[in-house]
Amino acid sequence: MIIIKKNVSPTLAQNNKIHKSIRHYLLIILTLSIAVGCSSSSDNLAEKAIVSKKSVNSEQPIKGPYEIAAEQNLPSVVSYQAPEDSLRFINEPIFKFNDTIYRHVLSPLAKGYENLVPKPVDTSIRNFFYNLREPLYAVNHLLQGEFSASGKIITRVLINTTLGLLGLFDPANSLMEFERNKTTFGDTLATYGVGHGAYLVLPLLGPSDFRDTASLTFNYFAHPLNYINDDTLAQQLLFVDGIQAQTAILAKYPDVLAKVENPYEFVRNLYMQNLQRDGQERRNEIFKTEQQKQSTTMPVNTINPVVEE
């Protein structure tokens, strides 16, 4: 650094010499700055080129939610064929009847039940009715050829009926990690290639289809409650079982459809989407984008022209 003292009066030759030194010094700094800037810019460009070529070669753009779902083997319906609703002239009036009952009778009762019944008591009631239905799940697993799953469910019933005080508690899951494994007669029919058929709305029971209606019929007549001596008590318990299983849905029913323009089509489409999603999961199918489908059939260029040191 050059320091010029105020009390010194240099000659003209000395001034010129000083000015030349300053100019040389500034010129050196400017040259070094340009060189460093060009070097860093070229490095950045090289890095961007390498990243760009890597992304082109690997063909891996930013992944969307469905690509992620596909990689994680999660069932997800993106689009589906228009649902078969040939019985709409019957379904829609029944839906309107159900909608009125749900909004003005069953939904207020469900909300009152949730507000009055403590959570532990509600859980025990659910466990009790679930334990009654589990023999049906064991039979369906057996019909589907899933012998191990059927045996585990029978073990669950024995443990929960004894140690769990008639199913009020679930020690089979909490102590032995025998988790619930629900399946229905509709699932059994599906494993044998039976299609779901046309969309159908049942009075009070809501959205269904031909296969699911057959499942409901099977569950009703094969339910263990039908084999107790008191027919009146059996009918009452079956009714309470059906209502209690839908309490959470009924309590939220008006809020879910509050801003829906066409509630009938909304409920129908939601039901059919869930039906196809469950079918995907049963068949172990996953959604794939067109690019992912092509990548499995077309050879991938793995040669990378960029050589990194």
Disulfide bonds with the S-S distance in Angstrom:
none
